[in-house]
Amino acid sequence: MDATSAADVRLLLTKMFDAAIAAAQPALCLPPHLPARPKGRTIVIGAGKASAAMAEALEANWDGPLEGLVVTRYGYARPCEHVQIVEAAHPLPDEAGLRAAEAIAQIVTGLSADDLVIALISGGGSSLLAAPLPGLTLGDKQAVGAALLASGATISEINCVRRHLSSLKGGRLGALCAPAKLVSLLISDVPGDDPLDIASGPTVADPTTCADALAVLARYRLTPPAAVLEILQSGAGESVKPGDPRLLRAETRLIATPYMALEAAAKLAREAGYEPSILSDSIEGEAREVGKVLAALAIESSTRKAPFAPPCVLLSGGETTVTLRGNGRGGRNVEFLLSLAVALNGAKGVYAMAGDTDGVDGVEEIAGAVIAPDTLLRARALEIDPRKSLDDNDGHGFFQALGNSVVTGPTLTNVNDFRAIVIEP
């Protein structure tokens, strides 16, 4: 393609990413799911990267008094009049998150059956709602969290461990709200949209056990702090189980999911003259391995016109993992893209974008990146070895050097990873 048409493809990729993010904005997806006003007080609590924007949307659409507190990531606060917004650290918890979690627990303690609690839960809530069980410290949770994030464990496995080390996750926050009615509004950032894994399920029952958490640590050969091991081996970390009477008045509503975001991107692609295919919204596994698989699909489609005939767009979501082997800057979306580019090896007419819909891939304030058929040639012209960058887990360094990073700033939502591969005729 010429330079102008290549720019057009990049613009299409950007517009699809923007459409996916827009579909999950709380101002759009939250109002239809609001519950009826209660006889008593309305208390708003929440945790996650989208929680402040959710609180803002709630205030704009609520016709009665309300009060409460939500905790969100640094930089993600929104102006609210009645709901206090606290910012804290992600992906590893900090003291601000600990204090916010303690305040939320206090707010919902001692409510009556006439009261209503609206819980605004979204991705990132696991680290933002930092409240360790008695006997554990914030340092213990930080150590376990860092080890799990570097191990290659899936988000479901990581959250299983988190639920059994927390005084609020795994249904414990929901139990504290009893006997008030509890309505949880969730924006999903996890494969399969299981409420148990969204922010580690603070308001839903947890069928997993301390033994399951120990099995995760053993599977990845992780040695936790002694206090963590004691909590899990003794069973003191057991969470709230299905059938617990304290959750009888608890209701959960999914208001935005990764698939909704992919559908919005697919609609835009179709309008632009491309045939979209949503491969899955729940892809997991090592980011670099997913890159290889999708590269094979793209090459087959480009050369044989099957299983997808160009011009087409292959869309997918989910949450891949990265096992840290090098000293690079991550994150999982740019690792996927770098692996994809290496496997494509300059395949003609294949372009791609991958990014995290919250605007942060790994720990960088960078959402993701884009690749084109000339990506590897441009890298080598700068004396950058793509395979070495991949081996060093340095996707961000690689794409920044090429000027191909995607920076959105805080998106105020989070429906997990977005991947789009455009295949030209």
Secondary structure, DSSP 4 states (H G I P E B T S, - for coil): --HHHHHHHHHHHHHHHHHHHHHT-HHHHSGGGPPPPPSS-EEEEEESTTHHHHHHHHHHH--S--EEEEEEETT-----SSEEEEEE-SSS--HHHHHHHHHHHHHTTT--TT-EEEEEEETTHHHHS--BPTT--HHHHHHHHHHHHHHT--HHHHHHHHHTTBSSTTTHHHHHHTTSEEEEEEE--SGGG-GGGGGG-TTS-----HHHHHHHHHHTT----HHHHHHHHHTTT--PPTT-GGGTTEEEEEEE-HHHHHHHHHHHHHHTT-EEEEEEEEE-SBHHHHHHHHHHHHHHHHHH--SSPSSEEEEEEE--B----SSS---HHHHHHHHHHHHHTT-TTEEEEEEETTS-STTSS--EEEE-TTHHHHHHHTT--HHHHHHTT-HHHHHHHHT-EE-----S----EEEEEEE--
